[in-house]
Amino acid sequence: MPNVNDDDIKQINRPAYTTFIGTDGNDSITGTDGRDILIGGAGDDTLDGVAGYTASDTYIGGAGADTIIAHESPYMFRANQFVYTEISDSYYNASGSHSDLIQNFGANDVLDLTALGLERVGDGRNGDLAVRYNTEEDVTYVYSLDKDANGNAFEVRLAGDHSGLYTGNFMLSYTIAPGGTFTHGNSLKEWHVTGSESDDLIIAPKYNSTLDGGAGADTYLMGKTRTTVQFDQVSDSFVNDAAGTSSVDLVRYFKLGTDLLDVSRLGFTGLGDGYNGTLNYAFDKSIERVVVQSFETDAQGNRFVLHATNTDRYGVDGLLDVDRFIFAGNETVDRAKATLTGDNEHDIFTAGAEGGVLIGNGAGDLLTGGAGADTFRYLDKSDSQRFNNDLIVNFDTKLDKIDVAALGYTGLGDGTGGTLKVVYDQGNHRTYLKDFDADAQGDRFEIALQGNFAKTFSGENLVVASIPTVAEAHQAVEVVGVAADHVSAAA
């Protein structure tokens, strides 16, 4: 059932999650049956994440006495999170309670109070929280006895008896010693890890943690699911071209659809050419890593650069590179022009209904088109070669394109002189785009399409380096009846 929020509620849709942002008034925000981030803002808000099989919501009520309606997930690692960053978000003082009420708090749900220095049950002092169940109200009070300069102390109310609340219901904080290591990789608890100014190694816990390495060339080994790597300033991971210095982080085993790179604090608004507040995202074959970078420098001459290795090469359905990030903006992504980038391993990518640009990057990828307008982009002739070519499935000649502009091809022809020849193989019912000019190693660029496109594939389906001067209506099409490898070898 779709939500029916007011037009003033900002909704940012992503395939992996949806963000709702409230106003300064008293908002009523209803989420989806998927993963939501509900941000109330000021005012006495009501946030309802909605039940769902994959529900795992994050609630950030903000200022005001909010009512939060949570829904339990069937999976422990999909527990809900309730984030508080200021005592004024939910508190009590001499005049009484001004705290949030959380309904349906689950046994595995987590309160993230790390920004307040609160993370465990105790006597209510020095970073500990007291827990008291009021039988008359049927409400559990979770509170601190330490008051700020305004006489306010943190408090949140949980509907029902939660007197058994324990440390596992709180996100824990950990600060790494200089040049140290965080090794709680098997921990089932949620952590907010803060690195040192040195080169840290952070082995992520299994579920739902936030990792902030800070300065230094940090290495992150990601957890099983929902790990967020947070960047607070450009100097956390940078290159200074003028000074010849660098300190670049490496995120290993990143999983699209669950893990996130939070660059919102740096002001980046989306992916692009690396200018005007965007980040360039590309796989660098020379170092066998994805490079995320800005080409604009800060006042110190530093520009943001991050390296990553991915583990999402098998069956990513409908998700794109933009879905790896939390940006400062980018609410209106043109997904038909957004990329999904592979590495030098065998990738199996499926385009979503909105389309996209699939970049396999070599090793004989399996690329499947979707219902939208898809582009299959090639940046190097080694991306798809004879005997180790990509296979494109579900290619739609009315909508889809193959982008070979970066390779210098000018159009269709006889496969020589910068052209590609269309060859249909009856034996395996595949159509090939072939370059018959071999490189110094004897390799030749070649792409396979599942099906017979001998009469339907045209220059309109190619993005080329320049417009050919010869009419493509007279292109040569070869039809053979032998196996694909023999076609390549004999041709």
C-alpha positions in Angstrom: 0.0 0.0 0.0 1.6 3.3 -1.0 2.2 6.0 1.7 0.0 9.1 1.7 2.3 11.7 3.1 1.8 15.4 2.6 3.6 17.1 -0.2 5.8 18.9 2.3 7.3 15.6 3.3 10.5 15.1 1.2 10.8 11.6 -0.2 14.0 10.3 -1.8 13.6 7.0 -3.5 16.4 4.6 -3.9 16.1 0.9 -4.8 18.0 -0.1 -1.7 16.2 2.3 0.7 13.9 5.2 0.8 14.5 8.4 2.8 11.7 10.6 4.2 12.5 14.1 5.6 10.0 16.0 7.6 9.5 19.7 8.2 9.8 21.9 11.3 6.1 21.3 12.1 4.3 18.3 13.5 4.6 15.8 10.7 3.0 12.4 10.2 5.4 10.3 8.1 4.5 6.8 6.8 7.2 4.8 5.2 7.2 1.8 2.9 7.3 -2.0 3.5 11.0 -1.9 2.6 14.1 -0.3 4.2 13.4 3.3 5.2 15.2 6.2 6.8 12.6 8.4 8.5 13.8 11.9 9.6 11.2 13.9 11.5 13.0 17.2 12.0 11.6 19.6 14.5 8.1 19.3 15.9 6.1 16.5 17.6 6.2 14.0 14.8 4.7 10.5 14.2 7.0 8.2 12.3 5.6 4.9 11.1 8.1 2.6 9.2 5.3 0.1 8.1 5.7 -3.6 8.5 7.4 -5.6 5.8 9.3 -8.8 5.2 12.5 -6.9 4.6 11.7 -4.0 7.0 14.8 -2.7 8.7 14.2 1.0 9.4 16.3 3.9 10.8 14.4 6.5 12.8 15.8 9.9 13.4 13.1 11.8 15.2 15.0 15.0 15.8 13.7 17.7 18.2 10.2 17.4 19.7 8.4 14.7 21.5 8.0 12.2 18.7 5.9 9.0 18.5 7.8 6.3 16.6 5.9 3.2 15.5 8.4 0.4 14.7 7.8 -3.0 13.1 9.9 -6.1 13.9 11.9 -7.8 11.2 12.1 -11.6 11.0 15.9 -11.3 10.7 18.2 -10.3 13.6 20.6 -8.4 11.3 17.6 -6.4 10.0 16.9 -4.8 13.4 15.6 -1.2 13.5 17.8 1.6 14.6 16.7 4.7 16.6 19.3 7.5 16.3 19.7 10.4 18.7 22.4 13.0 18.2 21.4 15.7 20.7 20.0 15.6 24.2 17.3 18.0 23.1 16.0 15.3 20.7 14.4 13.5 23.7 14.9 14.6 27.3 13.5 15.3 30.7 14.1 18.2 33.1 12.6 19.8 36.2 9.4 20.6 34.3 8.8 17.0 33.3 9.2 14.6 30.4 9.8 15.8 26.8 10.8 12.5 25.4 10.0 10.3 22.4 7.7 7.3 22.7 8.8 4.2 20.7 6.1 1.6 20.1 6.8 -2.0 19.3 10.5 -1.9 20.2 11.9 -5.3 19.3 14.2 -7.6 21.2 16.9 -7.0 18.6 16.3 -3.3 17.9 19.1 -0.8 18.7 19.3 2.6 20.2 22.2 4.6 18.7 23.2 7.1 21.4 26.9 7.1 20.6 26.8 10.8 19.7 25.7 11.4 23.3 28.3 9.1 24.8 25.6 6.7 26.0 25.9 3.1 25.1 25.1 0.6 27.9 22.8 -0.1 30.8 24.0 0.8 34.3 23.3 3.2 37.1 22.5 6.1 34.8 25.7 8.0 35.3 29.0 8.5 33.4 27.8 7.1 30.1 25.5 4.5 31.6 21.7 4.5 31.3 19.2 3.6 33.9 16.1 1.5 33.0 12.8 1.7 34.9 9.5 0.1 34.0 6.4 2.0 35.1 3.6 -0.6 35.6 0.8 2.0 35.7 1.8 3.6 32.3 3.1 0.3 30.9 6.1 2.2 29.7 9.8 1.6 30.2 12.0 4.7 30.8 15.5 4.6 29.5 17.4 7.7 30.9 20.6 9.3 32.0 21.0 11.1 35.4 23.7 13.3 34.0 22.2 16.7 33.1 23.6 19.3 30.7 24.1 23.0 31.3 20.4 23.6 30.6 19.3 21.1 33.2 18.2 18.6 30.6 19.0 14.8 30.7 18.5 12.3 28.0 15.3 10.1 28.2 13.4 7.9 25.8 10.3 5.9 26.5 9.5 2.4 25.2 5.9 1.2 25.2 5.6 -2.0 27.2 7.9 -3.8 29.7 11.5 -3.6 28.5 13.2 -3.9 31.9 15.4 -6.7 30.4 17.0 -4.1 28.1 20.7 -5.0 27.7 23.9 -3.8 26.2 23.1 -5.5 22.9 20.2 -3.1 22.4 22.7 -0.2 22.1 25.2 0.8 19.4 28.6 0.6 21.0 31.4 3.1 20.4 35.1 2.2 19.9 38.0 4.5 19.3 41.1 3.0 17.8 44.5 3.7 19.2 47.0 5.3 16.7 47.9 2.7 14.0 45.7 0.2 15.7 43.2 -2.4 14.6 39.5 -3.0 15.3 39.0 -6.7 15.1 35.5 -7.4 16.3 34.6 -9.1 13.1 32.5 -11.8 14.6 30.5 -9.4 16.9 26.8 -9.5 16.6 26.5 -6.1 18.2 26.3 -2.8 16.3 29.3 -0.5 16.6 30.3 3.1 15.7 34.1 2.8 15.2 36.2 5.9 15.2 39.8 5.6 13.8 42.9 7.4 14.7 45.0 9.9 12.7 47.2 6.9 11.6 46.7 4.1 9.1 44.0 1.9 10.8 42.7 -1.6 9.9 39.0 -1.9 10.7 37.4 -5.3 10.4 33.7 -4.6 10.5 31.3 -6.5 12.8 28.8 -8.7 11.1 25.8 -6.3 11.1 24.7 -2.7 11.0 27.8 -0.8 12.0 29.2 2.6 11.1 32.9 2.9 10.5 34.7 6.3 10.6 38.4 5.8 10.0 39.3 9.5 10.1 42.7 10.6 8.8 45.3 8.1 7.6 45.2 5.5 4.8 42.7 3.2 6.4 41.6 -0.2 5.3 38.1 -1.5 5.9 37.1 -5.1 5.7 33.3 -5.0 5.4 30.9 -7.1 7.4 28.1 -9.3 6.3 25.5 -6.7 5.8 24.6 -3.0 6.2 27.9 -1.5 7.0 28.3 2.2 6.5 31.7 3.9 6.0 31.5 7.5 6.9 33.7 10.4 5.8 33.8 13.7 7.7 36.3 15.7 5.7 38.3 15.5 2.5 41.5 14.8 4.4 40.1 11.5 5.6 41.0 10.0 2.2 42.8 12.3 -0.3 45.4 12.9 -3.0 47.3 16.2 -3.2 48.6 16.4 -6.8 50.6 19.6 -6.3 52.4 18.4 -3.2 52.8 14.8 -4.4 51.2 13.5 -1.2 48.3 11.1 -0.7 46.5 9.1 2.0 43.9 7.0 0.4 41.5 4.6 2.1 40.7 1.1 0.8 37.2 -0.4 1.3 37.4 -4.1 0.6 34.5 -6.5 0.0 31.9 -3.8 -0.6 28.4 -5.2 -1.2 26.0 -3.2 -3.4 22.5 -3.1 -1.9 23.5 -3.3 1.8 26.8 -1.4 2.4 26.9 2.4 2.0 29.6 5.1 1.6 28.4 8.2 3.4 29.9 11.3 1.7 27.1 13.6 2.6 29.3 15.6 5.1 31.7 16.4 2.2 28.9 18.0 0.2 29.0 15.7 -2.8 25.7 15.5 -4.5 26.0 12.6 -6.8 28.1 10.7 -9.4 29.4 12.5 -12.5 32.6 13.7 -14.0 34.2 14.6 -10.7 33.4 18.3 -11.0 30.7 20.6 -9.7 30.2 18.6 -6.5 30.1 15.2 -8.1 32.3 12.1 -7.8 33.8 10.1 -10.6 33.3 6.3 -10.2 35.4 4.0 -12.4 37.3 0.7 -12.3 41.1 1.1 -12.8 42.5 -2.0 -14.4 46.1 -1.1 -13.6 45.5 -1.4 -9.8 42.5 -3.7 -10.0 40.4 -1.4 -7.8 37.4 0.9 -8.2 38.5 4.5 -7.8 36.0 7.1 -6.5 37.4 10.6 -6.8 36.8 14.3 -7.1 38.9 16.4 -9.5 38.3 19.5 -7.5 40.5 20.5 -4.6 39.9 22.1 -1.2 41.7 25.1 0.2 44.7 22.8 1.1 44.9 21.4 -2.4 43.5 18.0 -1.4 40.9 16.2 -3.5 38.8 13.3 -2.2 40.0 9.8 -3.5 38.8 6.4 -2.3 39.7 2.9 -3.5 37.3 -0.1 -3.2 36.9 -3.7 -4.2 33.4 -5.1 -4.7 31.7 -8.4 -4.1 28.5 -7.8 -6.0 29.6 -9.3 -9.4 27.0 -12.1 -9.2 23.4 -11.1 -9.8 23.0 -7.4 -9.0 19.4 -6.7 -10.1 18.3 -3.2 -10.8 20.9 -1.5 -8.6 23.5 1.1 -9.9 26.7 2.7 -8.6 24.7 5.7 -7.3 23.0 3.3 -4.8 26.4 2.7 -3.1 26.3 6.2 -1.6 24.7 8.6 0.9 25.0 11.9 -0.8 24.2 15.5 0.3 21.7 15.7 -2.5 20.9 13.9 -5.7 17.2 13.3 -5.2 16.4 13.2 -9.0 18.8 10.7 -10.5 18.4 9.9 -14.2 18.8 6.2 -13.8 18.8 5.5 -17.5 22.2 7.4 -17.6 23.5 6.1 -14.3 26.2 3.4 -14.4 26.7 0.0 -12.9 30.4 -0.8 -13.0 32.1 -4.2 -12.9 35.7 -5.2 -12.3 38.1 -7.6 -14.0 36.2 -10.6 -12.8 33.2 -12.3 -14.5 30.2 -10.1 -13.8 26.5 -11.0 -14.1 24.6 -7.7 -14.3 20.9 -7.3 -14.9 19.5 -3.8 -15.7 16.5 -2.5 -13.8 13.2 -1.4 -15.2 14.4 2.2 -15.4 17.4 1.3 -17.5 21.1 2.1 -16.9 24.6 2.0 -18.3 26.3 -1.4 -17.7 30.1 -1.5 -17.7 31.4 -5.0 -17.4 35.2 -4.2 -17.6 36.4 -7.6 -18.9 36.5 -11.3 -18.2 33.5 -12.3 -20.4 30.6 -10.7 -18.6 26.9 -11.7 -18.8 24.9 -8.5 -19.2 21.1 -8.6 -19.3 19.0 -5.7 -20.5 15.8 -4.7 -18.7 12.5 -3.0 -19.7 14.1 0.4 -19.9 16.6 2.0 -22.2 20.0 0.3 -21.5 23.5 1.2 -22.6 26.3 -1.3 -22.7 29.5 0.7 -22.5 33.1 -0.3 -23.4 36.1 1.7 -22.3 38.9 -0.6 -23.4 39.2 -3.2 -26.2 40.2 -5.8 -23.6 36.7 -5.4 -22.0 35.4 -8.0 -24.5 37.6 -10.0 -26.8 37.4 -13.0 -29.2 37.3 -16.2 -27.2 36.4 -14.2 -24.0 33.6 -12.0 -25.2 30.7 -10.5 -23.3 27.2 -11.9 -23.9 24.4 -9.4 -23.9 21.0 -10.9 -23.4 17.6 -9.3 -24.0 18.9 -6.5 -26.2 16.2 -4.3 -27.5 17.1 -2.6 -30.8 14.3 0.0 -30.3 15.8 1.2 -27.0 19.2 -0.1 -26.2 22.7 1.0 -27.3 26.2 -0.3 -27.3 28.7 2.5 -26.5 32.1 2.0 -28.2 33.0 5.7 -28.5 35.9 5.4 -26.1 37.4 2.7 -28.4 37.5 5.0 -31.5 35.0 3.0 -33.6 33.1 5.1 -36.1 30.3 2.8 -37.0 29.3 -0.5 -38.7 31.2 -1.8 -41.7 33.5 -4.7 -42.7 35.2 -4.8 -39.4 38.4 -3.0 -40.5 39.5 0.6 -40.4 37.7 1.5 -37.1 34.4 -0.2 -38.0 32.5 -3.2 -36.5 31.0 -6.0 -38.6 27.7 -7.7 -37.8 28.1 -11.5 -38.0 25.2 -13.9 -37.2 26.0 -17.4 -36.1 23.1 -19.8 -36.8 24.7 -22.6 -34.8 24.3 -20.9 -31.4 21.8 -18.2 -32.3 24.1 -15.3 -31.5 24.9 -12.1 -33.3 28.5 -10.8 -33.0 30.0 -7.4 -33.4 33.5 -8.0 -34.7 36.7 -6.1 -35.2 39.0 -7.9 -37.6 42.0 -5.7 -36.9 44.0 -7.5 -34.3 46.3 -5.8 -31.8 50.0 -6.5 -31.3 49.1 -9.6 -29.2 46.7 -10.9 -31.8 43.6 -10.1 -29.8 40.4 -8.7 -31.4 37.5 -6.8 -29.9 34.2 -8.8 -30.1 30.8 -8.7 -28.5 28.0 -11.3 -28.6 24.3 -10.7 -28.5 21.8 -13.5 -27.8 19.5 -13.8 -30.8 19.4 -12.9 -34.5 20.0 -9.2 -35.1 21.5 -9.5 -38.6 18.7 -7.4 -40.1 17.7 -5.3 -37.1 20.9 -4.1 -35.5 21.9 -0.7 -37.1 24.1 2.2 -36.6 21.4 3.7 -34.4 22.2 1.1 -31.8 25.8 2.3 -31.6 27.4 5.2 -29.7 30.5 5.9 -31.8 33.5 8.2 -31.8 32.3 10.1 -34.8 29.4 10.0 -37.4 30.4 7.8 -40.3 30.4 9.3 -43.8 29.3 6.2 -45.6 25.6 5.2 -45.4 25.2 2.3 -43.1 22.3 0.9 -45.0 24.9 -0.9 -47.2 26.7 -2.6 -44.3 27.8 -6.2 -44.9 26.2 -8.9 -42.8 27.8 -12.4 -42.7 25.7 -15.4 -41.8 27.6 -18.6 -40.8 26.5 -21.9 -39.5 29.3 -23.0 -37.2 30.1 -22.6 -33.5 31.0 -19.2 -32.1 34.6 -20.0 -31.4 35.1 -21.3 -35.0 33.4 -18.2 -36.3 36.0 -16.1 -34.5 38.9 -18.3 -35.4 38.1 -18.5 -39.1 37.0 -15.0 -39.6 
